[in-house]
């Protein structure tokens, strides 16, 4: 994995350093120091309900954390 810095401007990314890669590679772009107002609804504390959580977990026998750990182990 290689990390490079650059600048995004008007739909284009300009890297601070050149890099030579002879094939297509996947990239991960992280925008730092950006303040964007999302048009999508953001979650608030009012979106969460203790009663709904209890209802969803009513049939769970044992610990939720143990169930999550077991599920992740079986996925490996």
C-alpha positions in Angstrom: 0.0 0.0 0.0 1.3 3.5 -0.9 0.0 6.7 0.5 0.2 9.9 -1.5 -1.1 13.4 -0.8 -2.7 15.7 -3.3 -5.4 18.3 -3.8 -9.0 17.9 -5.1 -10.3 20.8 -7.1 -13.4 20.9 -9.3 -13.5 17.2 -9.9 -9.8 16.6 -10.4 -7.2 15.2 -8.1 -3.6 16.5 -8.5 -1.0 14.5 -6.7 1.8 16.3 -4.8 4.4 13.7 -6.2 4.4 11.8 -9.4 4.0 8.0 -9.3 4.5 5.5 -12.1 2.1 2.5 -12.0 1.9 0.3 -15.1 -1.5 -1.2 -14.3 -4.9 -0.3 -13.0 -5.1 -0.3 -9.2 -7.8 0.4 -6.7 -7.5 3.5 -4.7 -9.0 4.9 -1.5 -9.6 8.7 -1.4 -10.0 10.4 1.9 -11.1 14.0 2.1 -9.5 15.8 5.0 -10.5 19.1 6.5 -13.8 19.4 4.7 -17.0 20.9 5.9 -19.9 19.8 3.7 -23.5 20.0 4.6 -25.1 16.7 3.6 -28.4 16.8 1.8 -29.2 13.4 3.3 -30.9 13.0 6.6 -28.3 12.6 9.4 -29.0 10.3 12.3 -29.8 11.9 15.7 -30.4 10.5 19.1 -34.1 10.6 18.4 -33.6 8.0 15.7 -32.6 5.4 18.3 -35.0 3.6 20.6 -34.1 1.5 23.6 -37.5 -0.2 23.3 -36.9 -1.1 19.6 -33.5 -2.5 20.5 -35.0 -4.6 23.3 -37.7 -5.9 20.9 -35.1 -6.9 18.3 -33.0 -8.8 20.9 -35.9 -10.4 22.8 -35.1 -13.9 21.5 -31.4 -13.7 22.0 -30.2 -16.1 24.6 -26.9 -15.0 26.2 -24.7 -12.1 25.5 -25.0 -9.9 22.4 -21.2 -9.4 22.3 -20.7 -13.2 22.5 -23.2 -13.6 19.6 -21.3 -11.0 17.5 -17.9 -12.7 18.2 -19.3 -16.1 17.3 -20.8 -14.8 14.1 -17.5 -13.2 13.1 -15.6 -16.4 13.9 -17.9 -18.5 11.7 -17.5 -16.0 8.8 -13.7 -16.7 8.7 
